[in-house]
Amino acid sequence: MNYVINAILQKAENTHRLELEEIIQLLDLEENTEEQKAFFSAADRVREKYVGNYIHLRGLIEFSNYCKRNCNYCGIRAKNTRVHRYRISEEEIFEIANKAAKLGYRTLVLQSGEDPYFTVKKLKNIVKTIKEKNNVAITLCVGELSHSDYDELIQAGIDRYLLRIETTNAELFKQLHPDDDFYTRMELLRYLKKKNVQVGTGIMIGLPGQTTEMLAQDILFYQELDVDMVGQGPFIASPDTPMAEEKNGDVFTTLKVIAATRLLCPDIHIPATTALATLSITDARQRAFRCGANVVMPNVTPQKYRAFYELYPDKACIGEDSDECRACIGGIIASCGLEVGRDFGHRIKKTPA
Ligand code: SAM
């Protein structure tokens, strides 16, 4: 075992603090080496120590694929005229939520494109009605809104808000987002973090022009902002987007970023994302659970809509209905010797020992 890597891993496991250069050295480790295995084992131990052997399930409802933005990577960008657009009615969202709660989900994630049809008034009504009828936590993921809109939604009862930074490199962010501003998004994340709501963010891995140093900076950003959840998946080239011909990200780099995130942010929630499962349907989730991940977001959107929420091609689990998805994920979790979390799965902040 390389003694420099050994020292970095010991420092990470004991203090959860690393310098940029040290994170880069971990992210540069090659697959199937003794050092890489020790890296993933350390992340696995930190996961067990800080968040236990429970995997939290978040039922994902993709309620609209209308989007006013034109993110260059995203299959549901406004300018993609090949997408069949849908909005799920409020009544149907309530039915989906009730069914998911009956299946045992304690958190529902309401996600959509940036769709002005779903005004804050409508969103508040959806959140309140779901929470009145079901004992669930609600995560909202509908993109950039004004401060006052976020305030109203927090008052209406959302427990968490997800807004990925996508990359913390301002130049790369600009290349990806023709109609969005890096500093605005950063400011919104900092605003949310000051409010009474848990904040999730995250990035895509393997973006064109993204370096290992940028990934290491992203992880330091999570730590600095003290985020409560970090979702990270590989970039997957989507047809009918300006990035259709780019190379996909890869599973192994994504797993290394997950492991390093766990070492530096020991008590947060880290999902094994759908994008990761899409690139390796057979075992990506198992591998993610064994190197730091502790959350999974099974899709509970009715099958008739799923194919249209196509952020990227061949999205995992598109042909399954919500009961099948729940059973399959339960099996994967048990096969890893882990258990499904039964509580809301809020972040419980723990000071490093
Ligand atoms: N509109 C909301 C927002 O921007 O936060 C929520 C929906 S957005 C489609 C959800 C996430 O999908 C994005 O944050 C992005 O990271 C991911 N995504 C979109 N296109 C992708 C692609 N081609 N490959 C991998 N992830 C992608």
Residues whose N, C-alpha, C, O or C-beta is under 5 A from the ligand:
A	BS01	SAM	Y73 C74 G75 S112 G113 E114 C141 V142 G143 L162 L163 R164 M204 P234 F235 I236 A237 S238 A275 L311 Y312
